[in-house]
Amino acid sequence: DSGVTQTPKHLITATGQRVTLRCSPRSGDLSVYWYQQSLDQGLQFLIQYYNGEERAKGNILERFSAQQFPDLHSELNLSSLELGDSALYFCASSLDGGPRVNEQFFGPGTRLTVL
Amino acid sequence: GDSVTQMEGPVTLSEEAFLTINCTYTATGYPSLFWYVQYPGEGLQLLLKATKADDKGSNKGFEATYRKETTSFHLEKGSVQVSDSAVYFCALSGSARQLTFGSGTQLTVLP
């Protein structure tokens, strides 16, 4: 158990809908990262938040957005969903300091299916 | 930009065989290098890491050495077990802290 929790575990929805994925980082970790894992694109970085502020953006679509709240949990919002958004979405957290800098701990993922 | 090239799979071995999964990278500066493992239906677990040239990361019998001259970080294990069956990902973290992953290698170990 990495200490990172994600809900829900599975999500099935229809095209055009909007969903919210939730992540709680490990206790003490200030950074949250979101990744998408799909068969055709592999594992891709989407976005990073550090202590409530956006720090880095990767291959994140304009239809997707995220935020990190004062209690450090994060939410990834996916809107106007398309079939191609079906994927496993992972959240990871890190301390971002000391000897374990860059070491990220992953949650179990949310499997999104868009029908 | 940063990239990781990983040995294509799937790889099938018999129990107690020697394992090598090749990984090479392209990055500016001095990235940290990682191997992550993903068991069926689970998230990624950090297997080992190395943060500078010539560092050797090791865990659970797996080893990988950070080779700057060949930009490689090959994963090895002397004697694999059935329980090692999983997907293995090589990854790097550069000045931007996010991870860049290879495509993953599916390992199946037969009894």
Interface residues (C-beta under 8 A of the other chain):
Chain A: S2 V4 S31 Y33 Y35 G42 L43 Q44 F45 Q48 R55 A56 G58 F90 A92 S94 D96 V101 N102 E103 Q104 F105 F106 G107 P108 G109
Chain B: S32 F34 Y36 E42 G43 L44 Q45 L46 K49 T51 F89 S93 A96 R97 Q98 L99 T100 F101 G102 S103 G104
